[in-house]
Amino acid sequence: MSKQITEARKRRIDAVLARRQKDLTLVMDNIWDPHNVSAVLRSCDAFGVAGVHLYYTDSQWPDLALKSSGSATKWVERTEHVDAAEMVAELKGRGMRVLRTGFSDSARPVMDFDFTKPTAIILSNEHRGTSPDLAALVPDEIYIPMQGMVQSFNVSVAAAIILYQAFTQRDAAGMYDEPSFSREELESLKPQWYMR
């Protein structure tokens, strides 16, 4: 049975798709808490990120069927990976600069990066940091300057802050005013979204 959709709903979906950014993405590196993953997905939806990458090698794949993630999981595409080198090569092959969160001496603050360029940001595991196989492939680190005694934000909060920085830069550059998807891609995506 086909799902009925109103014209107002179609217009809303069309408008959201037109603002999706296909060249801005996050990689969730063995993030074990499904609530954190769900919160990251909500931020991705809010800031127009079209899809994310899930890299899981030593943590259980997150169960995203929970109520708290229900709406965001429908609107943000997810690609699963188990091979670091293949994933990084794929991202770079799409013209993306790949960064990772971290606190080494060479890490640079989030404000130093130009997020109008195609970018993938690896969000590290809550307890262990970046997986060694990814760290070996991605030397460029990004951090959020903090003024208190605590050294880091919760991963979902960090994702929202980084994505907001990217959003402000892209919005100022007018990147949300023209679709990043081609007309053909949009016409292919619309029927899929109408059925969600």
ABEGO torsion letter per residue (X at the ends): XBBBBBAAAAAAAAAAAAABBAABBBBBBGBABAAAAAAAAAAAAAAGBABBBBBBAABBBBBAABAAAAAAAAABBBBBBABAAAAAAAAAAAGBBBBBBEABAABBBAAABBAABBBBBBBBBAAAEBBAAAAAABABBBBBBBABABABBBAAAAAAAAAAAAAAAAAAAGAAABBABBAAAAAAAAAAAAAX
